[in-house]
Amino acid sequence: MPALRRLITLTALALVICSAAYSQQPAPTALPYSESIAYKPRVFQTKSEKKSRSKANAAANTPSEPSRPEPPEEMPEKGPTVSEDAPITVPISVFDIRGSFVTDLKQDDFKLFVDDSEARVLSVERRKQPLNILILLDTSPSGGEAHETTKKLAVSILDQFSANDKISVFTFAGRMKQVMPKAADRAALKTAISKIKPGGDGTSLYDSTVQLLTDFVPAASGRSIIILVTDGVDTTSVKSSYTKALVAAERSDVAIFPFYLDTFASTNSRSPGANLPAAVQQILGSSMLNRPTVDSTQDEYALGRLFLNDLVILSGSRAIEVDLLSIGKLKVPMNIADELSQQYYLTFSPVGSAYVGQRKHLKIRIDRPNLAVITRGSYIVGSPPSGARPQ
């Protein structure tokens, strides 16, 4: 019983921690409904912009920085005008305040808003279908003592899914590798996972995420899910950046579930290493980090949590914080396979025309208070799940 109580406590705590950290919490509210969160890319303040405004304020003898309107949102691209007349389907997970699945909702309980305009809901259904699971494991030097935990976690994830689900396992450090290049049974995969060694030069999380989304997801049939086990730190990506990796994820219809391993304590005693990339240096001036800047290692970890946060909101998933000390004793908190089997699939009709590359913000409303409503927060016209066609 003590072990069971500890499991229940950790599971509930994980939901609260991750919900609060990733803004998906079913917090009590006076509103008679619950809503998902629309995704908007972060607007980061560069150091040069901050310095320029500080100088201007000092010259004008202004005690505080004046407010200014937010810049217009930058879209991924500006393509041809298309007609959005093909139905779009998005999966939705719904939890009550205790973290239990809500499974009694009907179509009339749902409303969907695209850019704050209500769209017509065509259907809401439950369905079961084989899944294509891609597991991406961080084996970089920043993982430290978490490498054995990562392997145990990967094996536990394998056991969650049925034999009908296809599973591929990848690792990344300086570059991404597939653990087994050909389809294999679960026993062979477990053996291969047990032989994974840590190492490699650097951590190319952004490059690996984009490579997985562009080279492997399109080749898979059916619905794909990515499970990402990492601390979120990127130090050596060359082809991709924070923003490019997020856009690649947004262009797909894949839900990315980060299993967050906090390895800061095991790496903080070591040298931070090379200077941060230029894109990271720009981001460090942002107040969104909401914590004092101490050294580059701390900045890297803060940025990593922001990256995982954005993946969660834009792809319609949840983050799971993994206790490094308990993974060998307890089952993995939050069974992803169970959640995916309990999801609703909402199909709606988009309205009007748009242009290829335009971001549309999505928000689901359910006419019941104090629920956590989790779905993708946006889609990009001309990319899945959009079925837009040229006019």
KETI-478259 format. One record per residue (C-alpha): residue in one letter; y, z, x. Coordinates in steps of 0.05 Angstrom, whole numbers, plus 32768, in hexadecimal, padded with zeros to 4 digits. Last residue first. Layout:
<nodes>
aYZX...
</nodes>
This chain:
<nodes>
q82427BA57F5Cp82157BBD7F95r81DE7BEE7F81a81DD7C3A7F7Fg81997C5C7F7Fs81B27C9E7F9Bp817A7CCE7FB0p817B7CB57FE5s81B47C8E8007g81E47C5B7FEAv82147C907FD1i820D7CD07FFAy81F17D0D7FD7s820B7D537FCEg81FA7D9D7FC5r81AF7D977FC3t81907DCA7F95i818B7E157F90v819F7E3C7F53a819C7E887F60l81A07EA97F1Bn81CF7EDF7F03p81E57EBF7EC1r81C27E8C7E94d81DD7E497E7Di81C97E267EBDr81FC7DFE7EE5i81E97DCC7F1Bk821E7DB47F4Dl821F7D747F74h82557D587FA1k82557D0C7FABr82617CF27FF1q82767CA97FF7g824F7C80802Av82477C447FFDy82807C427FCBa82847C5D7F85s827E7C437F3Eg82777C667EFCv824B7C9F7EE5p820C7CBC7F02s81D27CC67ED2f81A87D047EDCt81617D167EEDl81507D607EF8y810F7D727F1Ay80FF7DBC7F12q80DE7DE27F49q80A27E117F44s80737DEA7F71l80A87DE77FA8e80B07E337FA5d80667E3F7FACa80627E117FE8i809E7E338009n807D7E788006m80B67EA88013p80A57EDA8049v80707EC6807Ck80357EF58075l80397F36809Bk80207F5280DDg802D7F1A8110i806E7F0680F0s80887F4D80EEl80AC7F558130l80D17F128130d80EA7F1E80EAv80F77ED880CFe81357EC780A6i81257E938072a815A7E608061r81587E3E801Ds81577DF68006g81837DC57FE1s81927D938018l81DE7D9C801Ei81DE7DE78016v81A47DF88044l81B77DC7807Bd81FE7DE4807An81E57E2A8085l81B77E1380BDf81F37DF580E1l821E7E3380D5r81E77E5F80F1g81E47E34812Fl822F7E388138a822B7E84813Ay81F37E7F816Ce82197E508199d82577E7B8195q82307EB881ABt82167E9281E7s825C7E7981F7d82787EBF81FFv829B7EF381D5t82BD7ECF819Cp82CB7F008164r82A97EF28121n82BA7ECA80E3l829E7E8980FFm82C57E6880C9s83057E7A80EDs82FD7E398113g83117E33815Bl82C97E318171i82BE7DF0814Cq82E37DC5817Eq82BC7DE181B8v827C7DD18193a828E7D87818Ea829F7D8781D8p825A7DA181EBl82557DEA8202n82597DF8824Ca82177DFE8270g81EF7E3E8272p81FD7E7C8248s81E07EA68281r81AA7ED5826Bs81B17F19824Bn81C27EF88208t81807ED28206s81517F0581E7a81867F2481BBf819C7EE081A0t81567ECA818Bd81637ECF8140l812B7EA38124y81427E7F80E5f810D7E5B80BCp81377E2180A5f811F7DFC8066i81367DB38065a81327D908022v812B7D45802Bd81517D138000s816F7CF2803Dr81B87CE08049e81CB7D2A804Aa819B7D378084a81B97CFE80ACv81FF7D16809Al81ED7D5C80B4a81D37D4180F6k82117D1780FFt823E7D5480F3y821D7D828125s82167D4A8158s81E67D128168k81D37CE581A2v81DD7D1881DAs81C07D5981C2t81BC7D8C81FAt81D27DD181E3d81BE7DDB819Bv81B17E21817Fg81967E278138d81667E608147t812D7E338134v80F27E268105l81037DE980DAi80D87DD9809Ei80E57D928086i80CE7D7C8041s80BC7D35802Dr80AE7D1B7FE7g807F7CE07FE2s806C7CB0801Aa80807CBB8062a809D7C84808Ep80E57C958079v80DB7CDD8091f80C27CCC80D7d80F67CA380FCt81397CB280DAl81327CFA80C3l81077D1180FEq81367CEF812Fv81737D0E810Et81577D548111s81407D4A8159d81847D328171y81A77D6D814Fl81767DA1816As81787D8981B1t816B7DCB81D6g816C7DCA8222d813B7DB78257g80F47DC18240g80CB7DFF8237p809C7E228208k80527E0D8205i802E7DF581C7k7FE37E0181CDs7FDC7E2C818Fi7FFF7DF58167a7FCA7DC2817Ct7F927DF08165k7FB57DFB8123l7FBE7DB1811Aa7F747DA48127a7F607DD880F3r7F917DBB80C1d7F747D7580C4a7F967D3F80EDa7FC47D0480E3k7FD57CE38125p800B7CF18158m7FFA7D3B815Dv80307D6B8174q80677D38816Ak809D7D40819Fm80E97D49819Br81167D4C81D7g81397D808202a81137DB581DAf80EF7D9B819Dt80AC7DA3817Bf808C7D7B8143v80567D898110s803F7D5A80D9i80227D708097k80077D46805Dd7FFE7D6C801Cn7FBD7D607FF6a7F9A7D98801Cs7FC97DCA7FFDf80037DEC8020q800E7E358032d7FDB7E37806Bl80057E078095i80417E36808Fs80187E6F80ADv80047E4380E8a804E7E3180F4l80627E7B80F1k802E7E8E8124k80487E578152t80917E6C814At807F7EB68155e805E7EA38197h809D7E7E81ABa80CD7EB58195e80CE7ED981D8g81007EA881F3g81147E7381C0s81527E6181E7p81257E3C8219s81127E0881E4t80D27E0981BBd80F57E008177l80C17DE98144l80C97DB18112i80987DB180D8l80967D7180AFi80747D79806Bn80647D3C8041l80567D567FFCp80237D447FC6q80407D487F80k80467D7C7F4Ar807A7D757F13r80A97D9E7EE9e80DB7D7A7EBEv81257D757EADs813C7D347E8El81787D067E83v81B07D367E96r81F27D127E89a82277D1F7EBEe825E7D547EBBs82997D467EE9d82A57D7A7F20d82967D477F58v82537D3C7F36f82437D747F05l81FF7D837EE7k81EF7DAE7EABf81AD7DD07E9Ed81957DFF7E67d818B7DC67E36q81547DAA7E62k812B7DEA7E5Al81237E267E88d80E47E527E86t80D07E517ED0v81007E807EF3f80E07E917F36s80E77ED97F4Cg811B7EF07F7Fr812D7F2F7F59i81717F127F44d814E7ED67F24f813A7E987F4Av81437E4E7F3As812E7E147F67i81487DCF7F56p812E7D8A7F69v815E7D4E7F63t81547D0C7F3Ei81877CD47F3Ap81887C9F7F03a81A17C5A7F16d81E67C467EFCe82127C557F38s82327C117F41v82477C007F88t82877BF57FAFp827D7BE07FF7g827C7C128030k82AA7C49804Ae82837C7A8076p826C7CC2807Dm82A77CDB8053e82DE7D078070e82FB7D37803Dp83467D338037p836B7D658062e83767DAA8044p83BE7DB7802Fr83E77DE4805Ds83F47E2E805Dp84287E47808Ee84107E6D80CBs842E7EB280CEp846A7ED280EFt84927E9180F2n84C47E8F812Ba84C97E448122a84B77E39816Ba847F7E6D8166n84637E4B8128a84647E078149k84427E228187s840C7E43815Dr84037E028137s83F87DDB8177k83C77E0E8192k839D7E0D8152e839B7DC18153s83887DC0819Ck83507DF28191t83337DC7815Aq832F7DDF8113f82EF7DCF80EFv82ED7DB480A8r82A77DC5808Fp82837D928066k82837D9D801By82427DAD7FF6a82427DC37FAEi82237E077FA1s81F37E147F68e820C7E347F28s81FA7E6D7EF9y82147E787EB2p82347EAC7E85l82677EBF7EBAa82717F097EC6t82487F057F05p820F7F297F27a81FE7F077F68p81C57ED47F67q81CF7EC57FB1q81D37E7E7FCCs820D7E867FFCy81E57E7B803Ca81ED7EBF805Ba81EB7EE48019s81AD7EBF8001c818C7EC68045i81967F118047v81847F1D7FFEl81467EF18000a81307F0F8042l813A7F558026a810D7F467FEBt80D77F2B8018l80DF7F658049t80D97F988011i809D7F767FF1l807A7F728035r808B7FBB8045r806F7FD18001l802F7FAA800Fa80287FC98053p8033800F8037m800080008000
</nodes>
